[in-house]
Amino acid sequence: MRDNIHPNYRFVTIQQTDGTEYVTRMAWESDQDTLQLTIDPLNHPAYTGKRRNIDSEGRIDKFRKKFGASTPAAAAE
């Protein structure tokens, strides 16, 4: 087997949207020791069964500014 072909695994703290944390090992190449999730099983529609827009980066507002309220759901708001 060849040497130095596998990634460097290290311990990383995963922080979920509700603030709970757990430690796992992963090959995440970053200087940070904590990975903050914006979507996780606590708020993802596939796990919760509820549909809702998760817009943490402002994409929906940016779309509405550019194109206006062209959809019936957006016009109703």
Secondary structure, DSSP 8 states (H G I E B T S, - for coil): --SS-S---EEEEEE-TTS-EEEEEE---SS-SEEE-SS-TTT-HHHH-------TT-HHHHHHHHH-S-SHHHHH-
